[in-house]
């Protein structure tokens, strides 16, 4: 069977990872398959959705702004960045991670869009989410939570 070199390397990596885990007894810090995953979604924080955070969109006073793409497209960049910074600083905080842990949950789902990583295709998104994703990783570790990163928007998605 002929494999593309990328697929071939992926298969080698996965086989190596499997062998390494079994030989060394490595785990990834959670007994998946033995303990229930109990978690909560942190939607509306690093991916804007008007049905979750309508006040952020209403505050633009521009009916053309209906999603994160149009937010970046039509908002003044500096004002948009200030609005997003306030949102990112307050929507989810370390206190939320502490409360999630105290409630007996063990996972958080963290939606994030591709635009947090790359807008080299000329997309109008306003970046800054990665610093908050990194904070989330630190807060999760501190409060004994695991993070499931959800690539919630990919290039060419349904909205744009």
Secondary structure as the mmCIF struct_conf table of DSSP 4:
data_model
#
loop_
_struct_conf.conf_type_id
_struct_conf.id
_struct_conf.beg_label_comp_id
_struct_conf.beg_label_asym_id
_struct_conf.beg_label_seq_id
_struct_conf.end_label_comp_id
_struct_conf.end_label_asym_id
_struct_conf.end_label_seq_id
HELX_RH_AL_P HELX_RH_AL_P1 UNK A 5 UNK A 24
TURN_TY1_P TURN_TY1_P1 UNK A 25 UNK A 25
BEND BEND1 UNK A 29 UNK A 30
STRN STRN1 UNK A 32 UNK A 32
TURN_TY1_P TURN_TY1_P2 UNK A 33 UNK A 34
STRN STRN2 UNK A 35 UNK A 35
STRN STRN3 UNK A 39 UNK A 41
TURN_TY1_P TURN_TY1_P3 UNK A 43 UNK A 44
BEND BEND2 UNK A 45 UNK A 47
TURN_TY1_P TURN_TY1_P4 UNK A 50 UNK A 52
HELX_RH_AL_P HELX_RH_AL_P2 UNK A 54 UNK A 58
TURN_TY1_P TURN_TY1_P5 UNK A 59 UNK A 60
TURN_TY1_P TURN_TY1_P6 UNK A 63 UNK A 64
BEND BEND3 UNK A 67 UNK A 67
HELX_RH_AL_P HELX_RH_AL_P3 UNK A 68 UNK A 74
BEND BEND4 UNK A 75 UNK A 75
HELX_RH_AL_P HELX_RH_AL_P4 UNK A 77 UNK A 90
BEND BEND5 UNK A 91 UNK A 92
HELX_RH_AL_P HELX_RH_AL_P5 UNK A 94 UNK A 102
TURN_TY1_P TURN_TY1_P7 UNK A 103 UNK A 104
STRN STRN4 UNK A 107 UNK A 113
HELX_RH_3T_P HELX_RH_3T_P1 UNK A 114 UNK A 116
TURN_TY1_P TURN_TY1_P8 UNK A 117 UNK A 117
TURN_TY1_P TURN_TY1_P9 UNK A 120 UNK A 121
HELX_LH_PP_P HELX_LH_PP_P1 UNK A 125 UNK A 127
HELX_RH_AL_P HELX_RH_AL_P6 UNK A 129 UNK A 142
TURN_TY1_P TURN_TY1_P10 UNK A 143 UNK A 144
STRN STRN5 UNK A 146 UNK A 153
TURN_TY1_P TURN_TY1_P11 UNK A 155 UNK A 156
TURN_TY1_P TURN_TY1_P12 UNK A 158 UNK A 159
#
